[in-house]
Amino acid sequence: MSIDTSKVATSNSTTAATASKPSKIGGVATWADDRLGLATAMKKNIRKVFPDHWSFMLGEIALWSFVVLLLSGVFLTLWFTPSMGEVTYQGSYDQLRGVQMSEAYASSLKLSFDVRGGLLMRQMHHWAAMLFVASMMIHLLRVYFTGAYRKPRELNWVIGSLLLLLGTLEGFTGYSLPDDLLSGTGIRAADGFMKSMPLVGTYMSFFLFGGEFPGDAIIPRLFTIHVLLIPGLLLALIAAHMLLLVYHKHTQWPGPGRTEENVVGYPMLPVYAAKAGGFFFIVFGVTAMMGGLLSINPVWKFGPYDPSKVTAGSQPDWYMGWPDGALRIMPGWEFHFWGHTFPFNVFFPIIVLPGLMFTILLMLPFIESWVTGDKRDHHLLRRPRNAPTQTAVMVSLMTFYGLMWAAGGNDIIAIKLHASINQITYFMRGAVFIGPAIAFFITRRWCISLQRHDQETLLHGYETGIIMRSPEGGYSERHLPVSPATAYTMTARERDDELMIGAPAETDANGVAAPGGTRKEKLRQKLSTLMFADNVQKPTKAELDEAHHHAEHEHELQAPLEGHAADGHQFDGHHSVDGENLRSH
């Protein structure tokens, strides 16, 4: 019996199949793919998986802040005049009308008062710069504390550190452009910093300023550096940073189903792209709100720059505050030799110290790799507590940075606390050395204590808060095992004792006294001992089996109490699940 299916389906059984005419978009895509061969690469990358965790958004804040900087910077470039030529201001701001000023400062006032949306764009640009540097710094801390800088991502750490340095320099050149009294004071300080460099300082100052300070070329040159040179370097480094991120695949937090060989998350399209796009608009909206509601860098209050004047209480943007603090608390050390003055009270805190700190930051992954000898690839993140020494090192550096930053406002602190600025300065001189050492010791011991707590939780279970009384009258707190997923996450780390370098053997296999080793090897052995000796290792399989056997024995002893309402889950949210597991024992 034949069935007529024409009413419910169509068929080409009687005619040859022909391709339908492609749409206009499809035709363009085919044309481009035939010439560029993008389909294969795009097909692979649009399905690339990215893990989902809130801490991974910190880097995106930096990225989208940079995009806001580019957009607002293009707008500002259309009206800003990077010239130090003298003009008489005749704009809308009455208090400065008729005052002689540079064209750069006059155009900044014009942007603020005469260009529609100009003040909003100026303030959005400044706030985006603040967010850009801050988010890069926090992102860098997240990468370090979670161990995401280890092989194969050392080069990406270097690129990120360079981005932070260039972002700071870009911010300095940017807020120096308006040529107001505050920014001019900063340029005057920069001139002094360069001249503090022995032998070459004076020449560098003359080359940058086109003669003696202030000259008439510094604003145009800073403008070129700010809108062309550094942004080009930033774009190139960001592109390299993202390419390496895609090539190495994204790190992920340990958990069930997550290994060093896979990535668990969402594909680029449509999920991750939609999230990233929405996050851009959040960053843009927050920046626009800050630019519209929060005043920043009101250049009209400061007036035009005059080399004979200085702004009382002048301070740079926050990310330049820590070198300023180092300069304020540095003793007045200088000496004269062969007719030359060597002002170490400026050279050390402004030139040597930032260079040394940046070098330490840059070399951290390579120092750790040398000490541990660990050459394995790492794609799973580690909790900060599982690397006590590394975590303590970064906390000590943060403490040093924070104290230097606070020293940059020693005058403000003295005014607010009605204290002596000299006493505050003397205190800071000692605190910048003692504070990081105390922070290192406390952080390291804290991390080791957290490791010990994790070990107790794995072996004996978590505390329920339920007090049980034995037939003999003794009291004890009831512990219950953690879930398998939690246990997996807590044990997904390497054993540090496998990486610790032991002391060299006193004799070789033939009983002959072995050489003592080079100083470099001895130093590496001591650093390895400091890094790993006190760490609490995760339990072995035998220790876990013994702990589980002991827990089962306790549950058998408590079996008569199973009918009691207090099974240990009244307040921890696991009553329905773990209660059944407990009764199954």
C-alpha positions as MATLAB code, in Angstrom:
seq = 'MSIDTSKVATSNSTTAATASKPSKIGGVATWADDRLGLATAMKKNIRKVFPDHWSFMLGEIALWSFVVLLLSGVFLTLWFTPSMGEVTYQGSYDQLRGVQMSEAYASSLKLSFDVRGGLLMRQMHHWAAMLFVASMMIHLLRVYFTGAYRKPRELNWVIGSLLLLLGTLEGFTGYSLPDDLLSGTGIRAADGFMKSMPLVGTYMSFFLFGGEFPGDAIIPRLFTIHVLLIPGLLLALIAAHMLLLVYHKHTQWPGPGRTEENVVGYPMLPVYAAKAGGFFFIVFGVTAMMGGLLSINPVWKFGPYDPSKVTAGSQPDWYMGWPDGALRIMPGWEFHFWGHTFPFNVFFPIIVLPGLMFTILLMLPFIESWVTGDKRDHHLLRRPRNAPTQTAVMVSLMTFYGLMWAAGGNDIIAIKLHASINQITYFMRGAVFIGPAIAFFITRRWCISLQRHDQETLLHGYETGIIMRSPEGGYSERHLPVSPATAYTMTARERDDELMIGAPAETDANGVAAPGGTRKEKLRQKLSTLMFADNVQKPTKAELDEAHHHAEHEHELQAPLEGHAADGHQFDGHHSVDGENLRSH';
ca = [
       0.000    0.000    0.000;
       1.408    3.414   -0.988;
       1.166    6.429    1.272;
       0.801    9.976    0.002;
       3.279   12.127    1.947;
       2.983   15.259   -0.198;
       0.781   16.942    2.398;
       3.325   16.618    5.218;
       6.724   16.656    3.443;
       8.358   17.587    0.160;
      10.787   15.399   -1.765;
      13.117   15.754   -4.751;
      12.861   12.090   -5.617;
      11.697   12.888   -9.132;
      14.017   15.872   -9.873;
      17.727   16.415   -9.433;
      18.823   18.412   -6.380;
      20.111   21.925   -7.116;
      21.900   24.288   -4.751;
      19.871   27.286   -3.701;
      21.225   30.748   -4.485;
      23.419   31.951   -1.603;
      22.470   35.061    0.325;
      24.427   38.271   -0.117;
      26.239   37.799    3.195;
      27.032   34.194    2.337;
      28.340   35.242   -1.051;
      30.647   37.819    0.500;
      31.872   35.248    3.035;
      32.567   32.707    0.287;
      34.403   35.326   -1.778;
      36.594   36.271    1.159;
      37.275   32.667    2.162;
      38.334   31.730   -1.373;
      40.985   34.448   -1.272;
      42.016   34.567    2.398;
      41.314   31.062    3.672;
      39.843   32.291    6.946;
      37.121   29.661    7.367;
      39.352   26.924    8.808;
      41.065   29.189   11.329;
      37.834   30.920   12.328;
      35.961   27.651   12.724;
      38.570   26.476   15.231;
      38.835   29.705   17.190;
      35.138   30.572   17.472;
      34.622   27.233   19.219;
      37.588   27.708   21.544;
      36.592   27.083   25.149;
      37.148   29.608   27.923;
      36.619   28.751   31.610;
      34.130   30.789   33.590;
      35.216   32.468   36.843;
      34.797   36.013   38.132;
      38.547   36.499   38.686;
      39.181   36.119   34.956;
      37.186   39.311   34.382;
      39.913   41.483   35.946;
      41.977   41.325   32.780;
      38.920   42.195   30.717;
      38.409   45.365   32.758;
      41.895   46.451   31.691;
      41.167   45.572   28.059;
      37.857   47.410   27.869;
      39.265   50.394   29.794;
      41.912   50.633   27.083;
      39.190   50.601   24.434;
      37.425   53.458   26.253;
      40.760   55.304   26.338;
      41.137   54.924   22.582;
      37.592   56.093   21.841;
      37.684   59.095   24.158;
      41.261   59.907   23.151;
      40.291   60.204   19.482;
      37.591   62.703   20.439;
      39.997   64.782   22.546;
      42.643   64.792   19.818;
      40.267   66.602   17.449;
      40.161   69.707   19.687;
      43.397   69.652   21.666;
      46.216   71.898   20.407;
      49.644   70.536   21.445;
      51.469   73.853   21.311;
      53.269   76.044   23.826;
      52.672   79.181   21.787;
      51.407   82.095   23.920;
      47.801   83.270   23.467;
      45.402   85.481   25.397;
      42.435   83.500   26.645;
      39.050   84.846   25.509;
      36.874   81.795   26.216;
      33.869   81.123   28.416;
      35.649   80.815   31.761;
      35.458   84.362   33.153;
      38.100   83.977   35.879;
      40.877   83.386   33.322;
      39.671   85.670   30.537;
      42.468   87.954   29.385;
      45.216   85.816   30.981;
      48.285   84.836   28.955;
      48.584   81.069   28.571;
      49.797   78.391   26.189;
      47.629   77.133   23.344;
      47.614   73.696   25.010;
      46.046   75.079   28.182;
      43.613   77.277   26.211;
      42.436   74.273   24.180;
      41.995   72.275   27.419;
      39.716   75.052   28.730;
      37.881   75.089   25.408;
      37.317   71.343   25.656;
      36.013   71.759   29.195;
      33.611   74.680   28.642;
      32.935   75.285   24.937;
      32.938   71.869   23.197;
      29.694   69.954   23.610;
      30.467   66.860   25.677;
      34.110   67.889   25.965;
      34.299   67.893   29.764;
      32.540   64.513   29.901;
      35.064   63.065   27.460;
      38.009   64.612   29.331;
      36.881   63.116   32.617;
      35.954   59.767   31.065;
      39.428   59.620   29.545;
      41.079   60.366   32.886;
      38.953   57.902   34.840;
      39.526   55.209   32.199;
      43.273   55.742   32.604;
      42.904   55.239   36.348;
      40.888   52.045   35.811;
      43.326   50.802   33.180;
      46.344   50.948   35.481;
      44.418   49.727   38.550;
      42.876   46.745   36.759;
      46.226   45.763   35.242;
      47.769   45.847   38.698;
      44.992   43.753   40.265;
      45.035   41.358   37.295;
      48.785   40.939   37.739;
      48.266   40.123   41.423;
      45.598   37.552   40.542;
      47.941   35.921   38.036;
      50.760   35.732   40.576;
      48.744   34.522   43.556;
      47.153   31.724   41.489;
      50.424   30.622   39.852;
      49.257   31.455   36.322;
      52.725   32.837   35.497;
      54.404   29.407   35.527;
      55.542   27.551   32.416;
      54.521   28.035   29.630;
      53.265   31.549   30.473;
      56.458   33.281   31.639;
      56.595   35.366   28.456;
      53.012   36.514   28.968;
      53.984   37.612   32.496;
      56.802   39.686   30.991;
      54.394   41.232   28.485;
      51.897   42.024   31.240;
      54.608   43.673   33.337;
      55.680   45.777   30.352;
      52.054   46.776   29.804;
      51.851   47.974   33.404;
      55.043   50.015   32.997;
      53.941   51.539   29.689;
      50.477   52.268   31.082;
      52.067   54.205   33.933;
      54.260   56.208   31.539;
      51.267   56.817   29.278;
      49.336   58.194   32.221;
      52.185   60.552   33.143;
      52.494   61.915   29.596;
      48.709   62.298   29.409;
      48.127   64.364   32.529;
      51.159   66.511   31.627;
      49.600   67.719   28.365;
      47.113   70.411   29.609;
      50.060   72.631   30.684;
      48.286   73.824   33.822;
      50.149   74.645   37.016;
      49.763   71.119   38.453;
      50.926   69.256   35.335;
      53.697   71.786   34.798;
      54.933   71.103   38.305;
      55.111   67.415   37.399;
      57.122   68.169   34.264;
      59.442   70.367   36.310;
      59.935   67.442   38.705;
      60.639   65.094   35.775;
      63.310   67.520   34.583;
      64.959   67.336   37.989;
      64.729   63.540   37.992;
      66.568   63.303   34.688;
      69.240   65.770   35.812;
      69.895   63.632   38.909;
      71.371   60.907   36.695;
      75.174   61.089   36.839;
      77.014   62.245   33.698;
      74.128   61.887   31.201;
      71.274   63.591   33.071;
      71.854   67.134   31.817;
      72.176   65.965   28.215;
      68.965   63.924   28.436;
      67.083   66.948   29.775;
      68.368   69.168   26.974;
      67.422   66.601   24.320;
      63.880   66.123   25.682;
      63.058   69.791   26.292;
      64.893   71.119   23.242;
      67.090   73.284   25.442;
      66.873   74.571   28.976;
      63.631   73.972   30.889;
      60.845   74.692   30.052;
      61.563   75.449   26.401;
      58.798   75.411   23.816;
      58.924   71.805   22.555;
      58.013   69.592   25.516;
      54.206   69.621   25.035;
      54.345   68.717   21.297;
      56.858   65.964   22.048;
      54.823   64.568   24.933;
      51.753   64.683   22.683;
      53.520   62.573   20.038;
      54.650   60.096   22.685;
      51.172   59.993   24.245;
      49.034   59.535   21.116;
      51.419   57.674   18.813;
      54.456   55.978   20.330;
      53.193   54.432   23.592;
      49.687   53.540   22.271;
      51.347   51.731   19.351;
      53.488   49.737   21.769;
      50.463   49.048   23.975;
      48.421   47.782   21.025;
      51.253   45.512   19.881;
      51.796   44.091   23.376;
      48.064   43.597   23.983;
      47.784   41.743   20.664;
      50.764   39.545   21.604;
      49.270   38.998   25.068;
      45.949   37.829   23.600;
      47.585   35.627   20.960;
      49.662   33.864   23.600;
      46.521   33.478   25.731;
      44.772   31.704   22.858;
      47.845   29.648   21.969;
      48.538   28.422   25.503;
      44.801   28.007   26.312;
      43.307   29.626   29.379;
      44.162   28.468   32.874;
      41.358   27.110   35.038;
      40.655   26.375   38.676;
      41.014   22.720   39.691;
      37.880   20.659   40.108;
      36.192   17.447   39.008;
      36.713   16.877   35.287;
      39.394   19.581   35.005;
      42.923   18.430   34.249;
      46.163   19.783   32.846;
      45.110   18.450   29.458;
      41.660   20.031   28.982;
      39.663   23.224   29.478;
      36.137   23.164   30.906;
      34.035   26.210   30.084;
      32.040   27.901   27.342;
      32.864   28.352   23.645;
      33.885   31.713   22.217;
      30.667   31.938   20.193;
      28.012   32.537   21.185;
      28.421   32.387   24.993;
      31.774   33.990   25.764;
      31.490   36.651   23.068;
      28.094   37.696   24.415;
      29.462   37.897   27.960;
      32.516   39.870   26.851;
      30.399   42.258   24.816;
      28.044   42.850   27.714;
      30.980   43.372   30.044;
      32.401   46.034   27.719;
      29.182   48.019   27.965;
      29.260   47.660   31.760;
      32.813   49.060   31.871;
      31.870   51.808   29.419;
      28.759   52.685   31.417;
      30.594   52.808   34.744;
      33.318   54.978   33.214;
      30.737   57.303   31.679;
      28.919   57.583   35.011;
      32.169   58.413   36.792;
      33.055   60.948   34.116;
      29.666   62.599   34.429;
      29.352   62.649   38.214;
      32.873   62.707   39.654;
      35.085   65.677   38.884;
      38.743   64.896   38.235;
      41.688   67.102   37.252;
      39.840   70.464   37.170;
      42.580   72.295   35.264;
      40.677   75.613   35.345;
      41.262   75.823   39.113;
      45.029   75.602   38.800;
      45.663   78.248   36.176;
      48.362   78.207   33.480;
      51.836   76.935   34.257;
      54.355   79.458   35.515;
      57.926   78.199   36.248;
      58.195   80.688   39.115;
      55.220   79.150   40.964;
      54.364   75.767   42.434;
      51.051   74.327   43.582;
      50.957   73.811   47.354;
      50.136   70.208   48.226;
      50.548   69.075   44.625;
      50.497   65.310   44.157;
      50.574   63.103   41.037;
      47.959   60.539   40.064;
      47.783   57.621   42.474;
      49.891   55.201   40.402;
      52.831   57.662   40.531;
      52.465   58.118   44.284;
      54.900   55.455   45.489;
      58.030   56.928   43.817;
      56.935   60.296   45.193;
      56.755   58.734   48.649;
      60.234   57.263   48.260;
      61.498   60.711   47.301;
      59.879   62.320   50.358;
      61.364   59.958   52.944;
      64.811   59.622   51.364;
      67.543   61.277   53.457;
      69.333   64.196   51.843;
      72.336   62.247   50.602;
      74.544   63.871   47.999;
      78.251   64.357   47.440;
      80.526   66.375   45.201;
      83.320   64.923   43.104;
      85.548   66.618   40.562;
      83.253   69.605   40.241;
      80.081   67.493   39.845;
      77.200   67.033   42.302;
      75.739   63.536   42.674;
      72.220   63.955   44.208;
      71.596   60.411   45.435;
      68.604   61.699   47.426;
      66.812   62.009   44.061;
      68.611   59.447   41.925;
      68.045   56.456   44.233;
      64.293   56.820   44.988;
      63.222   57.920   41.488;
      65.593   56.178   39.072;
      67.194   53.227   40.886;
      64.312   52.048   43.098;
      61.571   51.867   40.398;
      64.005   50.132   38.050;
      64.941   47.628   40.744;
      61.314   46.951   41.691;
      60.311   46.445   38.063;
      63.247   44.077   37.490;
      62.244   42.005   40.541;
      58.647   41.881   39.297;
      59.794   40.836   35.834;
      62.089   38.079   37.105;
      59.764   36.432   39.651;
      58.682   33.507   37.388;
      62.254   32.794   36.326;
      63.583   32.944   39.898;
      60.959   30.451   41.057;
      61.643   28.165   38.101;
      65.369   28.211   38.888;
      64.889   27.510   42.584;
      62.379   24.679   42.099;
      63.767   23.214   38.894;
      60.152   22.726   37.811;
      59.996   22.465   34.010;
      56.446   21.082   33.734;
      53.579   22.859   32.015;
      50.936   24.186   34.391;
      47.370   24.849   33.258;
      45.593   24.356   36.585;
      45.669   27.287   38.992;
      46.835   26.901   42.570;
      45.365   28.400   45.701;
      47.613   31.029   47.340;
      47.801   28.965   50.552;
      49.452   26.132   48.636;
      52.476   28.325   47.821;
      53.188   30.010   51.182;
      56.593   31.457   50.333;
      55.571   32.796   46.922;
      52.414   34.333   48.380;
      54.403   35.897   51.225;
      56.912   37.399   48.773;
      54.174   39.202   46.857;
      52.451   40.372   50.054;
      55.753   41.817   51.274;
      56.181   43.644   47.952;
      52.613   44.931   48.259;
      53.367   46.128   51.788;
      56.469   47.963   50.582;
      54.456   49.541   47.767;
      51.628   50.545   50.108;
      53.946   52.135   52.664;
      55.765   54.079   49.942;
      52.409   55.159   48.561;
      51.289   56.325   52.008;
      54.567   58.212   52.413;
      53.671   60.141   49.267;
      50.898   61.786   51.288;
      52.881   62.442   54.447;
      51.879   66.108   54.383;
      48.179   65.225   54.094;
      48.517   62.643   56.898;
      50.228   65.219   59.111;
      47.440   67.742   58.529;
      44.596   65.270   59.093;
      46.139   63.660   62.176;
      47.597   66.896   63.569;
      50.958   65.145   63.749;
      54.528   66.200   63.035;
      55.527   65.616   59.429;
      59.073   64.923   60.607;
      57.891   62.156   62.929;
      55.802   60.634   60.132;
      58.789   60.741   57.795;
      61.061   59.049   60.360;
      58.408   56.405   61.009;
      58.056   55.672   57.293;
      61.815   55.342   56.875;
      61.783   52.436   59.292;
      58.417   51.010   58.286;
      59.389   50.446   54.635;
      62.059   47.986   55.836;
      60.377   46.430   58.870;
      56.823   46.274   57.459;
      57.571   43.967   54.475;
      59.530   41.573   56.716;
      56.627   41.349   59.190;
      54.151   40.909   56.322;
      56.275   38.090   54.875;
      56.433   36.204   58.174;
      52.716   36.592   58.992;
      51.531   35.680   55.479;
      53.749   32.603   55.269;
      52.648   31.288   58.647;
      49.014   32.052   57.801;
      49.219   30.068   54.558;
      50.865   27.127   56.320;
      48.111   27.200   58.957;
      45.492   27.104   56.208;
      47.282   24.129   54.647;
      47.206   22.376   58.012;
      43.479   23.114   58.304;
      42.881   21.655   54.836;
      44.739   18.512   55.812;
      42.661   18.115   58.981;
      39.473   18.642   56.972;
      40.454   15.993   54.430;
      41.457   13.452   57.058;
      38.822   14.042   59.730;
      36.008   15.949   57.982;
      34.606   19.389   58.583;
      33.266   20.684   61.886;
      29.469   20.489   62.129;
      29.102   22.458   65.361;
      27.216   19.541   66.930;
      28.504   18.389   70.338;
      28.019   14.663   71.027;
      28.182   12.928   74.437;
      29.568    9.408   74.667;
      28.146    6.741   77.021;
      31.140    7.367   79.283;
      30.146   11.031   79.608;
      32.817   12.518   77.341;
      32.029   15.286   74.859;
      33.311   15.668   71.320;
      32.378   17.646   68.232;
      30.898   15.754   65.349;
      32.853   15.802   62.063;
      31.494   14.798   58.683;
      33.418   14.090   55.475;
      33.582   16.751   52.790;
      31.982   16.080   49.451;
      34.041   14.244   46.789;
      34.095   17.378   44.622;
      35.519   19.458   47.483;
      38.055   16.786   48.326;
      39.147   16.604   44.699;
      39.623   20.362   44.539;
      41.601   20.457   47.779;
      43.969   17.689   46.662;
      44.475   18.829   43.050;
      48.028   20.062   43.625;
      51.547   18.717   43.380;
      53.498   17.536   46.387;
      56.151   20.140   47.159;
      58.587   17.607   48.604;
      59.128   16.297   45.079;
      60.522   19.693   44.062;
      62.628   20.442   47.150;
      66.353   20.190   46.501;
      68.108   18.270   49.251;
      71.571   18.929   50.584;
      74.377   17.384   48.490;
      75.654   14.026   49.624;
      78.788   14.081   51.768;
      80.249   11.046   49.945;
      79.710    9.515   46.541;
      78.871    5.872   45.741;
      82.494    4.813   46.320;
      82.758    6.462   49.718;
      84.922    9.293   48.439;
      84.164   12.748   49.834;
      81.918   14.529   47.348;
      82.698   18.078   46.319;
      80.804   20.691   48.289;
      79.168   22.167   45.228;
      79.345   25.657   43.857;
      78.080   28.695   45.691;
      75.268   28.926   43.185;
      74.129   25.381   43.974;
      74.359   25.992   47.722;
      72.280   29.161   47.376;
      69.693   27.293   45.330;
      69.507   24.535   47.949;
      69.002   27.060   50.764;
      66.292   28.902   48.822;
      64.560   25.609   48.036;
      64.582   24.699   51.734;
      63.144   28.095   52.638;
      60.436   27.726   49.992;
      59.224   24.208   50.784;
      60.559   22.928   54.130;
      57.611   24.041   56.291;
      54.840   23.360   53.764;
      52.124   20.896   54.757;
      51.808   18.257   52.062;
      48.481   16.857   50.957;
      47.591   13.489   52.523;
      48.769   10.312   50.841;
      46.376    7.596   49.744;
      47.336    5.480   52.737;
      46.622    8.348   55.128;
      43.231    8.978   53.511;
      42.299    5.283   53.666;
      43.259    5.118   57.343;
      41.243    8.277   58.115;
      38.185    6.901   56.298;
      38.467    3.611   58.165;
      38.609    5.506   61.447;
      35.572    7.605   60.443;
      33.586    4.479   59.577;
      34.413    3.027   62.982;
      33.168    6.210   64.702;
      29.946    6.103   62.687;
      29.361    2.517   63.799;
      29.757    3.564   67.422;
      27.283    6.399   66.884;
      24.759    4.217   65.040;
      22.313    4.130   67.994;
      22.079    7.896   67.736;
      21.085    7.921   64.065;
      17.443    8.261   64.913;
      18.204   11.445   66.845;
      17.281   14.671   65.109;
      20.798   16.068   65.430;
      22.656   14.263   62.628;
      25.128   17.111   62.199;
      23.469   18.812   59.227;
      20.901   21.041   60.852;
      22.822   24.214   60.079;
      25.191   23.470   57.172;
      22.684   22.940   54.354;
      23.628   19.256   53.701;
      20.945   17.510   55.726;
      19.146   15.755   52.898;
      22.327   14.550   51.152;
      24.936   13.785   53.778;
      22.377   12.498   56.244;
      21.607    9.608   53.876;
      25.328    9.040   53.324;
      25.882    8.912   57.077;
      23.103    6.389   57.583;
      24.520    4.270   54.741;
      27.694    3.773   56.790;
];
